[in-house]
Amino acid sequence: MTVPSEPITVEELFGLPTRSGALLSPDGTRVAYLAPWRDRLNVFVRGLDSDWDAPDQVDDADGPDARRVTADTRRNIDTFFWSADGRYLLFLQDAAGDENWHLHRVDTDRPGEPAVDLTPFPGVRMTEVQLLPNLPGTAFVQLNLRRPDLIDVFELDLTTGELTTVAENPGDVVRWLRTPDRLLAFTIEESGDHELWQWSQGERRPIARFSGTDFPFGLTPTVPTPDGTGLWIGSVRGSDRTRLVRLDLDTGEQAGVDSHPVFDLDTPRPEADPRFPSSLILHPTTGELLGARYLGARQEIHALDAHFADVLPRLAALSDGDLAHVSSDATGRHWVADFTHDRDPGVTWSYDHGTGQARRLFRPYPHLDPARLAPVTPVTVTARDGISLPVHVTLPVGTEPHRLPTVLLVHGGPWYRDGWGYDPEVQLLANRGYAVLQVNFRGSTGYGKAHMQAAIGQFAGRMHDDLIDAVAWATEQGWADPDRVAIYGSSYGGYAALVGAAFTPDRFAAAVSYTGMSDLVDLVESVVPFARRMVVNSYLRYIGDPDDPQQRADMLARSPISRVDDITAPVLLIHGANDVRVAPGNSERIVDALRSRGAEVEYLLNENEGHWFINQDSNIELYRTLERFLARHLGGRTSAATATEA
C-alpha cells in the first residue's frame, strides 16, 4: 500500500458530518440526529423506518422523510436529547464559546414553532440538567441565577417554561441531585473531603463522606436507582481501580455491583465529554441499569440486565469497532447504535431485536475511505522511575517507519485520557507524513488511582519526564527522528507544549499550544466563581495554592511564562477569545515576550470561539494553520488548498 498521491484535505477531515449523533425516541418510531443546515449542525428528525438514503432538506421546507427542527446559524449544536415522554427535543447552546449554557426546547408536535430558550438569562450558566422518568414534563436545572458564585436548583416546566426554586444554595453546595423522591446536595469541606446530604426544606441529613484525594472531581458517575433509595457511583474505596457500587441513601453503605479485574470503570472522561458515551448504559424510560463500560486498550462492556445481555452481542456483531452511543425504545426491541474505530469515523446502525434484523442508517463521513486512514496501536512504555505508561502510536500509511518526523500529541486535562478510536487530529497528522505519539502520562485517568495521584506536585516535573521518556523510546524503536519532533496539545496539552519548549528546548524542533496555560497562578486564580470550591482536590492539590506564598512561588517556577527566555524553537499559539477556562492572556504574554526579542512565533486568535473550537470554519482555519506550521519546521506535506493559501 502506498501513500495517496493527494493528501486528505482539512475540509474532508474537519468539515461537517453528513449526519451524526443519532438518538432513538422513547416510542421507537423516530430518530433525532444532527445534520448541516446553513453551515451549522442542527437537529433533524426522521422515521426509523424511513428511506435513510434520501437526502435531508437544506431549506425551510420539510423533506419527504426528514424534518429539521432547529435553526441555529451561529454555532453548531452538539448536545441534545429527548424528554422522557418523547414529546420534546431539548438541546444545549452557549454564545461563542462562553460556556454559559442555555437549555432550549423544541416541540416535536408543533414543528413550525421556533425553539424556545427555557433559561433565557444573560451571563447565567446552567451547569446541569436532570430528567426523571417519573416526571416526563419536568426538568431539574442548576443555575447561578441568584449569585454568580452559587448554584441553586430549580424545577422547570418544559411546556410553560415556568421556573420554580427547589432549593437555594447556603454557600457550600457544589452540586445538587434529584432522585424520584429526594433532593441530594454535595458539599466540599475545607479538607477537600466530599459530604453527601439529604436536603429537605433547608434542613440537611448527612448520608456519606468521601475522601477528596480519592475523588478529585466528586463522585462520577452518580446515577439514582429507579426506586430512589440508592445511587450507582464509581468508587475506589479500598482499591486502586474504579468499580461500580450502589450507595444506600438511608444508611450510606456501599455494596459492590460490578467491576473489572484490570480496567477502571470508564470515568470520568465520558462524563466530562459528550463525544464519549456515559460509563453506564441505562434504560431510556425506567432508568434501570443495563450495562457498564470499562476501557483498557479496547473497550469492554459488562451486561447487567438479562435482556441487554441478549441484545449486546448482536449489537457488537455489527462492527469490529467499539460500541459507542446506544439508545433504545421503551420496550427494548428497537435499538440505534454507533461505533468508534481507529480508521473509521463511525457508522450508525438500527437493530430490531424482535426480528433480529439490522440496517445501516448512515456513515457521518462517507467520503473518508478507511484504507487511507492510519491504524492506532496501543503499546506500553516504562518511565524512568518504573511507572508503566499506556501509549498510542499512529504511523503514516505506506511509509517506511524509519526516522519519521514525529508529533508528540499531549491530551488535555490532565485528568483525561487518550484511547483507541477515531481522532481526525491524529489522522490529519499521520496523513501529512508524521508519526503520532500519544502518552497517557501520570495524572491521566482510567489507569488506577495510583497512576493519577503520581502527578500530585509534578506539573513540569515527572509528568513532563514521562513525555520525554516516551519520545526517547520512540527514537530507540527507530521510527522517530529525534531532530524532527514537535510537541502539540490543547488545554493541559498546550501547557505541556510550552513546558517542552521552555524547560527542554533542545528536545523539540517546534511547539504548538492550543488554549494552553502559561501561568499556573493565573489559571487557578481565574477559576469562575461558582467552581472555586470545586478545584480544591484538583488544581489546589495537584498544582498548588496561590494563597500560600511558598506554593505560589513554586507554581510560578513551573509556569512557562517564567522561562520564556529559554524558548528557542518556533512556537505556534492558538486561542479562543472567549475562553473562560484559560484566559487568552496566557497565550498573549508568551507571544509578546517572544516577539520582543525577535523569536519566531505565530498567534491565531479566534474571536468567535472559547476553550474548544466548535464551528467547522474555525477548525478548518486552525488545522490549515497547524499543517503549514509543522510542514515548515518538520518537513511534512500539506494539502494543495493549504499550500495555495500559504
C-alpha positions in Angstrom: 0.0 0.0 0.0 1.3 3.5 -0.8 0.5 6.9 0.5 -2.3 8.5 -1.6 -1.0 10.9 -4.2 -3.2 13.7 -2.9 -3.4 14.4 0.9 -6.8 14.2 2.5 -7.9 17.8 2.8 -8.5 19.6 6.0 -12.1 20.1 4.8 -12.7 16.4 4.4 -11.5 15.7 7.9 -12.9 18.7 9.8 -15.9 19.7 7.7 -19.4 18.9 9.0 -20.6 15.3 9.0 -23.5 14.4 6.7 -25.3 13.1 9.8 -24.3 12.2 13.3 -25.4 11.7 16.9 -28.5 9.5 16.2 -30.8 9.1 19.2 -34.0 6.9 19.1 -37.2 8.3 20.5 -38.7 6.5 23.5 -41.6 5.2 21.4 -39.1 3.7 18.9 -40.6 5.4 15.8 -38.3 8.4 15.3 -34.6 9.2 15.2 -33.2 12.6 16.1 -29.8 13.4 14.7 -27.5 16.3 13.7 -27.1 17.3 10.1 -25.9 20.5 8.3 -28.1 23.5 7.7 -26.7 26.8 6.6 -23.2 25.6 7.5 -24.1 24.7 11.1 -25.2 21.4 12.7 -28.8 21.4 13.5 -31.3 18.8 14.9 -33.3 16.8 12.4 -35.9 14.1 12.9 -36.9 11.3 10.6 -38.8 8.0 11.0 -36.8 5.0 12.0 -38.2 3.0 9.0 -37.8 5.9 6.5 -35.6 6.0 3.5 -32.2 6.8 5.0 -30.7 7.1 1.6 -32.9 10.1 0.9 -31.1 13.4 1.4 -32.1 15.8 4.2 -33.8 19.0 3.3 -31.5 22.0 3.5 -34.1 24.7 3.1 -37.1 25.6 5.2 -39.4 23.0 3.6 -39.8 19.6 5.1 -38.5 16.7 3.1 -40.4 13.5 2.4 -38.6 11.6 5.2 -36.8 14.2 7.4 -37.8 17.3 9.2 -35.4 19.9 10.5 -36.5 21.1 14.0 -33.8 23.7 14.9 -32.5 26.7 13.0 -29.2 27.8 14.6 -27.0 29.7 12.2 -24.4 30.9 14.7 -23.0 27.8 16.3 -23.1 24.1 15.8 -25.4 22.2 18.2 -23.6 19.2 19.7 -25.7 18.1 22.8 -29.4 17.2 22.5 -31.7 14.7 24.0 -35.4 13.6 24.1 -37.7 14.4 27.0 -38.7 11.3 28.9 -42.0 11.0 27.1 -40.6 11.9 23.6 -42.7 15.0 23.1 -39.8 17.4 23.3 -36.3 17.6 22.0 -34.0 19.6 24.3 -30.6 21.0 23.3 -27.8 23.0 24.9 -26.2 26.1 23.4 -23.8 28.7 24.5 -22.7 32.0 22.9 -19.4 32.0 21.0 -17.8 29.5 23.4 -18.5 31.4 26.7 -19.9 28.1 28.3 -22.9 29.9 29.7 -25.1 27.0 28.6 -28.8 27.6 27.9 -31.4 24.8 27.7 -33.6 25.1 24.6 -36.9 23.2 23.8 -38.4 22.0 20.5 -41.9 20.7 20.5 -42.0 17.8 18.0 -45.8 18.1 17.9 -45.5 21.7 16.5 -42.7 21.6 14.0 -43.3 25.1 12.7 -42.7 26.7 16.0 -39.2 28.0 16.7 -37.0 26.7 19.5 -37.7 28.2 23.0 -34.9 29.2 25.3 -36.0 27.8 28.7 -33.2 29.5 30.6 -33.0 33.0 28.9 -30.8 34.7 31.4 -27.8 36.7 30.1 -24.5 35.8 31.8 -26.0 32.8 33.7 -24.8 29.3 33.3 -26.8 26.1 33.5 -24.3 23.6 35.0 -26.6 20.6 34.9 -30.0 19.4 33.7 -31.6 16.3 35.0 -34.7 14.4 33.6 -36.5 11.9 35.7 -38.6 9.1 34.1 -41.4 9.6 36.6 -41.7 13.3 35.8 -41.7 13.5 31.9 -42.8 17.1 31.7 -40.3 18.4 34.1 -36.5 19.1 34.2 -34.4 20.0 37.2 -31.8 22.6 36.3 -28.9 24.1 38.2 -28.2 27.7 37.6 -26.1 30.5 39.1 -29.1 32.8 38.6 -29.2 34.4 42.0 -25.4 34.9 42.5 -22.5 34.1 40.1 -20.7 32.1 42.8 -23.7 29.9 43.9 -25.6 27.2 42.1 -29.2 26.8 43.0 -31.6 24.1 41.8 -34.9 24.8 40.1 -37.8 22.8 38.8 -38.6 23.7 35.1 -41.9 23.0 33.5 -41.0 22.0 29.9 -44.3 23.1 28.5 -44.8 26.5 30.1 -41.2 27.4 30.9 -42.1 28.2 34.5 -39.1 28.0 36.8 -39.7 27.2 40.4 -37.0 27.3 43.1 -36.4 23.9 44.7 -33.5 24.9 47.0 -31.2 27.9 47.4 -27.5 27.3 48.0 -26.5 28.3 51.5 -22.9 28.8 50.3 -21.2 25.4 50.4 -23.2 23.2 48.0 -21.3 22.4 44.8 -23.9 20.2 43.1 -27.5 19.1 43.5 -29.0 15.7 42.5 -32.7 14.9 42.3 -33.9 11.3 42.9 -37.6 10.3 42.4 -38.4 11.3 46.0 -35.4 13.1 47.4 -33.2 16.1 46.9 -29.5 15.5 47.5 -26.7 18.0 48.0 -22.9 17.6 47.6 -20.6 19.8 49.6 -16.8 20.0 49.9 -15.2 20.6 53.3 -12.1 22.7 53.9 -10.1 19.5 54.0 -11.3 18.7 50.5 -13.5 15.7 51.6 -16.9 15.4 50.0 -20.1 15.2 52.0 -23.4 13.9 50.6 -26.6 15.2 52.3 -30.3 14.6 52.0 -31.9 18.1 51.7 -35.4 18.9 52.9 -36.8 22.5 53.3 -33.3 23.8 54.2 -32.6 21.0 56.7 -29.9 18.5 55.9 -29.2 15.0 56.9 -25.7 13.5 56.4 -25.6 10.4 54.2 -21.9 9.6 53.4 -18.5 11.1 53.3 -15.8 10.5 50.6 -12.1 11.2 50.5 -11.2 14.3 48.4 -7.9 12.6 47.5 -9.7 9.6 46.1 -12.4 11.7 44.4 -10.7 14.8 42.9 -13.8 15.6 40.8 -16.5 14.4 43.1 -18.4 11.2 42.6 -18.6 10.1 38.9 -20.9 8.7 37.8 -23.8 9.4 40.2 -27.0 7.9 38.9 -30.1 7.5 41.0 -31.6 4.0 41.2 -35.2 3.9 39.8 -36.7 3.2 43.2 -35.0 6.3 44.6 -33.3 4.5 47.5 -29.8 4.5 46.2 -27.1 5.8 43.8 -24.9 4.0 41.4 -21.5 5.5 41.7 -17.9 4.8 40.7 -15.8 4.0 43.8 -12.1 3.5 44.6 -12.6 2.9 48.3 -10.1 0.2 49.3 -8.9 -0.3 45.7 -6.7 1.2 43.1 -9.4 0.6 40.4 -12.7 2.3 40.0 -15.6 -0.1 40.3 -19.3 0.2 40.2 -21.1 0.2 43.6 -24.6 1.0 44.9 -24.7 3.6 47.7 -27.7 3.2 50.0 -29.2 6.6 50.7 -30.6 5.6 54.0 -27.5 4.0 55.5 -24.7 5.4 53.5 -23.3 1.9 52.9 -21.7 0.8 49.6 -22.4 -2.5 48.0 -20.5 -3.8 45.0 -22.4 -4.0 41.7 -19.8 -4.7 39.1 -16.0 -4.4 38.5 -13.3 -5.5 36.1 -10.1 -7.2 37.3 -7.8 -4.9 35.3 -9.7 -1.9 33.9 -11.3 1.1 35.6 -14.9 1.9 35.1 -14.6 4.3 32.1 -14.8 7.5 34.0 -14.5 10.5 34.3 -13.8 11.0 30.6 -17.3 10.1 29.3 -19.0 12.2 32.0 -16.7 15.2 31.1 -17.0 15.0 27.3 -20.3 14.4 25.3 -18.3 12.9 22.4 -17.9 9.8 24.5 -20.8 7.7 25.8 -21.5 7.5 29.5 -19.8 4.8 31.5 -23.3 3.4 32.5 -25.9 2.2 30.0 -29.4 2.9 31.2 -32.9 2.0 30.2 -34.3 5.2 28.5 -37.6 5.3 30.3 -37.2 3.3 33.6 -33.6 4.3 34.3 -32.7 0.7 35.1 -29.0 -0.3 34.8 -28.3 -2.2 31.6 -24.6 -2.2 31.4 -21.2 -0.7 32.4 -18.2 0.2 30.3 -14.6 -0.5 31.0 -11.8 0.8 28.8 -8.3 -0.5 28.6 -6.6 -1.0 25.2 -10.1 -1.6 23.9 -13.5 -1.2 25.5 -15.2 -4.0 27.4 -18.9 -3.8 28.3 -20.5 -5.8 31.1 -24.2 -6.5 30.6 -26.0 -6.1 33.9 -29.5 -6.9 32.7 -30.8 -10.2 31.2 -32.5 -8.6 28.2 -29.5 -6.4 27.4 -27.2 -9.4 27.8 -29.1 -10.9 24.9 -29.0 -7.7 22.8 -25.4 -6.8 23.4 -23.6 -9.5 21.3 -26.0 -8.8 18.4 -25.1 -5.1 18.5 -21.4 -5.9 18.9 -21.5 -8.1 15.8 -22.5 -5.2 13.6 -18.9 -3.7 13.7 -15.3 -4.6 14.5 -15.1 -1.3 16.3 -16.2 -0.4 19.8 -19.9 0.2 20.7 -20.3 3.9 21.4 -23.6 5.7 21.9 -26.6 3.4 22.1 -30.3 4.2 22.6 -33.5 2.1 22.6 -37.2 2.4 22.8 -39.1 1.8 26.0 -39.7 -1.9 25.2 -36.1 -2.7 24.4 -37.0 -4.0 21.0 -35.7 -1.3 18.7 -32.1 0.0 19.1 -29.9 2.6 17.4 -26.1 2.4 17.9 -22.9 3.9 16.6 -19.4 2.6 16.8 -15.9 4.0 17.1 -13.0 2.6 15.2 -9.4 3.8 14.8 -9.6 4.1 11.0 -13.3 4.9 10.5 -15.2 8.0 11.7 -18.1 5.7 12.5 -21.2 4.0 11.3 -24.7 4.1 12.8 -27.0 1.1 12.7 -30.6 0.2 13.7 -31.3 -3.2 15.2 -34.7 -4.9 15.7 -34.4 -7.4 18.5 -37.8 -8.8 17.6 -36.8 -9.9 14.1 -33.0 -10.0 14.6 -32.7 -7.7 11.5 -30.1 -4.9 11.4 -29.9 -2.0 9.0 -27.1 0.5 8.4 -28.5 4.0 8.7 -25.6 6.2 7.8 -21.9 7.0 8.0 -21.1 10.5 9.2 -18.2 10.9 6.8 -18.9 8.6 3.9 -16.2 10.2 1.7 -13.4 9.0 4.0 -12.0 5.7 2.9 -10.7 3.7 6.0 -8.0 2.3 3.8 -6.5 5.8 3.5 -6.5 6.2 7.3 -3.9 5.1 9.7 -4.2 2.3 12.4 -3.7 3.3 16.0 -1.6 0.9 18.0 -1.7 0.7 21.9 1.7 0.0 23.5 3.2 0.3 27.0 6.3 2.3 27.7 8.2 2.2 31.0 9.1 5.6 32.5 12.5 6.2 34.1 11.1 5.6 37.6 9.4 2.3 36.6 5.8 3.6 36.1 4.0 2.0 33.1 2.8 4.5 30.6 -0.1 3.4 28.2 0.8 4.9 24.8 -0.9 5.1 21.4 1.3 5.1 18.3 0.0 6.1 14.8 2.3 5.7 11.8 1.7 7.1 8.3 0.1 4.7 5.8 2.5 3.3 3.2 5.7 5.0 4.6 8.8 3.2 5.8 8.7 3.7 9.6 12.3 5.0 9.9 13.3 8.3 11.3 10.0 9.9 10.7 9.1 13.5 11.6 7.1 13.0 14.8 4.4 14.9 16.7 4.0 14.3 20.4 0.3 14.9 20.8 -0.5 15.6 24.5 -4.1 15.3 25.8 -5.8 17.9 27.9 -7.0 17.8 31.5 -4.6 16.5 32.6 -7.4 14.4 34.1 -8.3 12.8 30.8 -7.0 10.0 28.6 -6.2 9.1 25.1 -7.8 5.9 23.8 -8.1 3.6 20.7 -10.6 5.2 18.3 -11.0 7.7 15.5 -9.5 11.1 16.0 -9.4 13.5 13.0 -6.5 15.3 14.5 -4.4 12.2 14.6 -5.4 11.2 11.1 -4.5 14.6 9.7 -1.0 14.4 11.2 -0.5 10.8 10.0 -1.8 11.7 6.5 0.8 14.5 6.4 3.6 12.0 7.0 4.1 12.4 10.7 4.3 9.7 13.3 2.0 10.5 16.2 2.8 9.7 19.8 0.1 9.9 22.4 1.1 9.3 26.0 -1.2 8.7 29.0 1.3 10.2 31.4 0.9 10.1 35.2 -2.2 12.1 36.1 -4.2 10.6 33.2 -7.4 9.0 34.3 -8.6 5.4 33.7 -5.4 3.6 34.8 -5.9 3.4 38.5 -5.8 5.8 41.5 -2.0 5.4 41.9 -1.3 6.4 38.3 -3.4 9.5 38.7 -2.1 10.5 42.1 1.5 10.2 41.0 1.0 13.5 39.3 0.5 15.5 42.5 3.0 18.3 42.5 4.5 17.1 39.3 3.4 19.7 36.7 6.6 20.5 34.7 8.2 17.7 36.7 7.7 13.9 36.3 4.6 14.5 34.2 6.9 16.1 31.6 9.6 13.4 32.2 7.0 10.8 31.1 6.6 12.6 27.7 10.4 12.9 27.3 10.8 9.2 28.1 8.2 8.2 25.6 10.0 10.2 22.9 13.2 8.5 23.8 11.5 5.1 23.5 10.1 6.1 20.1 13.6 7.1 19.0 15.0 3.8 20.2 12.4 2.0 18.1 13.9 3.7 15.1 10.8 5.3 13.7 11.0 8.8 15.3 13.6 11.3 14.1 14.9 12.9 17.3 15.8 16.1 15.4 12.3 16.5 14.0 9.9 16.2 16.9 7.2 18.7 17.6 5.1 18.8 20.8 1.5 19.8 20.5 -1.6 19.8 22.6 -4.7 21.7 23.8 -5.5 22.9 27.3 -3.1 21.0 29.6 -1.6 19.7 26.4 -0.9 23.2 25.4 0.8 23.9 28.7 2.9 20.7 28.2 3.9 22.0 24.8 5.1 25.3 26.3 6.9 23.4 29.1 8.6 21.3 26.4 9.7 24.5 24.6 10.8 26.3 27.7 12.1 23.6 30.0 13.6 21.2 27.5 14.4 23.4 24.5 16.9 21.0 23.0 14.3 18.2 22.6 11.8 19.8 20.3 12.0 21.3 16.8 8.7 23.1 17.2 5.9 23.6 19.8 2.2 24.3 19.4 -0.1 25.4 22.3 -3.8 25.4 21.7 -5.6 27.2 24.6 -2.8 26.2 26.8 -1.9 27.9 30.1 1.4 29.6 30.5 0.9 30.8 34.1 -0.3 28.3 36.7 -1.1 31.1 39.2 -3.3 32.9 36.7 -5.0 29.6 35.9 -6.1 28.9 39.5 -6.9 32.4 40.4 -9.1 32.8 37.2 -11.5 29.9 38.0 -15.1 31.1 37.6 -16.8 32.0 40.9 -19.2 29.0 41.3 -16.4 26.5 40.6 -13.8 27.8 43.0 -14.7 25.4 45.9 -14.7 22.5 43.4 -11.0 22.8 42.5 -9.6 22.1 46.0 -8.9 18.5 45.1 -7.7 19.1 41.5 -6.0 22.4 40.9 -5.0 23.1 44.5 -3.9 19.6 45.4 -2.1 18.8 42.1 -0.8 22.3 41.1 -0.7 24.4 44.3 -2.5 27.1 46.3 -1.5 30.6 45.2 -2.6 32.0 48.5 0.3 30.2 50.1 3.5 32.3 49.3 5.7 29.2 49.1 3.3 27.3 46.8 2.8 30.4 44.7 6.5 30.7 44.1 6.6 27.0 43.1 3.7 27.4 40.8 5.4 30.3 39.0 8.6 28.3 38.8 6.6 25.6 37.0 5.0 28.1 34.6 6.4 28.5 31.1 6.0 32.3 31.4 8.8 32.3 33.9 11.2 30.7 31.5 10.1 32.2 28.2 13.6 33.4 27.6 14.7 29.8 27.3 12.4 29.1 24.3 14.4 28.6 21.1 12.1 26.6 18.9 9.4 28.1 16.7 6.1 28.4 18.6 2.5 28.5 17.4 -0.1 29.6 19.8 -3.9 29.2 19.2 -6.6 30.6 21.4 -10.3 31.4 21.5 -11.1 35.0 22.6 -14.0 33.8 24.8 -12.1 31.1 26.7 -13.3 31.0 30.3 -11.0 28.2 31.4 -7.7 29.5 30.3 -7.7 33.2 29.7 -6.2 34.3 26.3 -3.7 36.4 28.2 -1.8 33.1 28.8 -1.0 32.9 25.1 -0.7 36.7 24.5 2.0 37.1 27.2 4.1 34.4 25.6 3.6 35.9 22.1 4.6 39.4 23.4 7.7 38.1 25.2 8.9 36.1 22.2 8.2 38.9 19.7 10.0 41.4 21.9 13.2 39.5 21.4 12.6 38.7 17.7 11.9 35.0 18.3 9.8 33.0 15.8 6.2 32.9 17.0 2.8 32.7 15.3 -0.5 33.5 17.0 -4.0 32.6 15.9 -6.8 34.2 17.9 -10.4 33.3 17.1 -12.9 35.9 18.2 -15.9 33.5 17.9 -14.6 30.6 20.0 -13.8 29.6 23.5 -11.7 26.8 25.0 -12.5 24.4 22.2 -13.3 25.5 18.7 -16.7 24.2 17.7 -17.6 25.6 14.3 -16.1 23.9 11.2 -14.8 27.2 9.7 -12.9 27.8 12.9 -11.4 24.3 12.8 -10.5 24.5 9.2 -8.6 27.7 9.8 -6.9 26.1 12.8 -5.8 23.0 11.1 -4.6 24.7 8.0 -2.5 26.9 10.2 -1.2 23.9 12.0 -0.3 21.9 8.9 1.6 24.9 7.4 3.5 25.4 10.6 4.5 21.8 11.0 5.4 21.5 7.3 7.7 24.5 7.6 9.5 23.2 10.7 9.3 19.4 10.5 9.1 18.8 6.7 5.7 17.1 6.4 3.5 17.7 3.5 0.4 20.0 3.1 -2.8 19.7 1.0 -2.9 21.7 -2.2 -5.5 24.1 -0.8 -3.3 24.9 2.3 -0.2 25.3 0.2 -2.0 27.7 -2.1 -3.1 29.8 0.9 0.5 30.0 2.1 
